[in-house]
Amino acid sequence: MEIREANESDIPRIVELLRASLGESLMPKSVEYWRWKHINNPFGPSPVLLALENDAVIGVRAFMRWDWRNDDITIRAVRAVDTATHPDHQGKGIFRKLTMALLDVCKQRGLHLVFNTPNEKSLPGYLKMGWQKTGNLPVQLRLPTPGALGRRLVNALPSVDTWDGGDSITNAISLISERGILQKSTHANGAIITDYSSEYLRWRYLDVPVVKYMAQSIDTNHGGAALFFRLKKSSLGVECRITDCVLETPKLIPTVQKQIRQLAKETRATYVTIDGLQSKSLLGNWSVKISGGPIVTTREISTDAVEKFRNFAVWTPSLGDLELF
C-alpha cells in the first residue's frame, strides 16, 4: 500500500470513494463541495493523504485548515473532517495509518492543533489516537411566547428551500467591511475566536454550495451588527439557527434581541438557536440553555495551544464554526 499527498487531479476519485464508503446521507458528495471545503478555503488548502493499492484510491484522510485568533495571536489549526476507506479494504487499519501520518505532515508545516466534532461511533477511535474530549458546545434555545408558538404550529411550516440569502449576505458583509466592525467586534475581549475576515464570511455563508444561509444587517448611530442564520427542518418544526453574530458594541444587544424576535416572526420558525457561550445574551427572555450541542475533541500537534481549547469559557466557537463540516 502506498500513502501519498493528494493533488487536485485526484478529486474526482476522492469523491467517488466518499460516495462508495459513506453514501449521500448527511451531505452531498461532489467535486464542487470538496473544492469549496478543501481548495477554496480562505485559511488555505487542506492537507490530504491518500492510500493507494495498484493505483486505486482505497483510503482518504483530510484535515481542513482553520485559524483561530486570541487577541493578536493566530492559532493555526486543522479540523479532522473527511475520511473514508473503500468497503473492500476496511478493517486493515487504513484510517489510523492515514490519520497518524497526516498529523506528522501538519507538524512539519508548523500547525498547532487539530479539532473536530466526531459522532459517538467515531469518538472512541479518536480518543485512542490521542484526542481529548473538550466537551459539548452549549446551545441557547428560544421559544416564542405560547400564543405565538401556537399560531405558528397550526399554520403551514415555511419552506426552508425557498429562501435566498445572497443579497442579504452581500449587504451584511459590505456593512461589516465599510464600518470596520470586525476590528471592533465584541467577539474579541480575550476570547479565542475564528480569525474572522470579510473573505471568510463570504466563503462560509455565500459561496457554500450545500446549504442556503441568510443575513440580517443592523446599522444604527450607535454601531452596526450582522446576524448570519439558516432555516433547518427538525422533528420539532423549523429551527432558525443563528450561526454567527458580529456585534460592534454591547450597546446594540437590545436592538439585536428585538431583531431576532422579528426574524423568528417573519420566518415563522418554531424556535431559535444560537451558541450558548458568547452569544447567549442575544436571545433574551424565553430562552434556555441546553448542553446537547456537538461533542468537540482536540489534539495537540506542535505546541501547548490545545490547553486553552479545553475551556469553553475562553474558547468560544459559534455554531457556524462547528456545524456543517
MOGIKA-V731626 format. One line per field, one symbol per residue. ss: DSSP state (@ for helix, = for strand, . for the rest). Layout:
ss = ???
This chain:
ss = .====..@@@@@@@@@@@@@@@........@@@@@@@@........=======..===============..=============.@@@....@@@@@@@@@@@@@@@....====...@@@@@@@@@...=====..=====..@@@@@@@@@...........@@@@@@@@@@@@@..@@@@.......===...@@@@@@@@@.......=======..============..===========..@@@@@@@@@@@@@@@@@@...=====....@@@....====....======....@@@@@@....=...@@@@...
